[in-house]
């Protein structure tokens, strides 16, 4: 089953095209990252899916069906920071949220446990760190135990500790079988959390699919020796090499995906009278691939 199917979705604000015929699918059970810089159309897309905005063209399906209110009741959303009352506790704020949503009033204790706020559930919201506040916001989205979570920039503005907390929470929820759709401009977070990704630039879809297929299409090997120039010159004769450069005090060698064999590379260098001081297989970074795709 596909949780979300986007089909040639477009949105115009006058002459500005926020989305331009975007199409992709979100399979059930995935953590799907919608990745792009600010202004790429991520929030606009999620707003259309959750019926906050109307599209200018194209359409979408939820749970392989034309969308309706019953579908959205199976989804928990965090599209903007909720307006929690600063002087109320987590429990009191979630009681208000449950009444507004008309679901989840009997689910509050479970949700507070899930987001790791059980020890502070009676403390005022104003005493929470930014990470705790964001976890409570995700807790609000979890009321009623929805199958799907839709999160817009869930780690935005958080410090490294808060980011790590939200990342851990998302991975835990995904392990329970929830489908998570997450918009983000943070490349590193998408790489660490998501199983699938759609990359947007100025409202256009650049690429979509499995993270490992979209973001990794080469083996990147780092090598070092006492003489980097000699090492680089020697490696030009290595079979199937795609590119070679000296970068950050190492030689970086790119090979076709799945072909890098550390033992054979080490032997090749040794047989050519160069002893390596460093040899490491590195996955091409998301940032490098993202910049390649969007530039």
CORURLIN-V454224 format. One record per backbone hydrogen bond with DSSP energy under -0.5 kcal/mol. NH is the residue of the N-H (numbers start at 1). CO is the residue of the C=O. Records with the same first field share a line. If there is no record, write none. Layout:
NH->CO / CO
//
This chain:
3->1 / 26
4->26
5->61
6->24
7->59
8->6
9->22
10->57
11->19
13->16
14->12
16->13
18->11 / 16
19->11
20->203
21->19
22->9
24->6
26->4
27->25
28->1
30->27
32->30 / 180
33->31 / 196
34->182
35->33 / 198
36->184
40->37
45->41
46->42
47->43
48->44
49->45
50->46
51->48
52->47
53->47
56->10
57->10
59->7
61->5
62->65
63->3
64->2
65->62
67->60
71->68
72->68
73->69
74->71
75->72
76->148
78->150
84->82
86->84
88->85
90->121 / 123
91->121
93->89
94->90
95->91
96->92
97->93
98->94
99->95
100->96
101->97
102->98
103->98
107->104
108->105
111->107
112->108
113->109
114->110
115->111
116->113
117->112
120->117
121->118
123->120
125->88
126->86
127->124
128->125
133->129
134->130
135->131
136->132
137->133
138->134
139->135
140->136
141->137
142->138
143->139 / 140
145->142
147->74
148->74
149->179
150->76
151->149 / 181
152->78
153->151 / 183
156->153
158->155
163->159
164->160
165->161
166->162
167->163
168->164
169->165
170->166
171->167
172->168
173->169
174->170
175->171
176->172 / 173
177->174
178->173
179->147
180->30
181->149
182->32 / 180
183->151
184->34
187->185
190->186
191->187
192->188
193->189
194->190
195->31
196->31
197->209
198->33
199->207
200->35 / 198
201->204
203->40
204->201
206->199 / 204
207->199
209->197
211->195
213->210
214->210
215->211
216->212
219->255
220->218 / 282
221->219 / 253
222->280
223->251
224->278
228->226
231->227
232->228
233->229
234->230
235->231
236->232 / 233
237->234
238->235
241->238
242->254
243->254
245->252
247->245 / 250
250->247
251->223
252->245 / 250
253->221 / 251
254->243
255->219
256->240
257->217
259->256
261->259
262->260
265->261
266->262
267->263
268->264
269->265
270->266
271->267
272->268 / 269
273->270
274->269
276->274
277->224
278->224
280->222
282->220 / 280
284->218
289->285
290->286
291->287
292->288
293->289
294->290
295->291
//
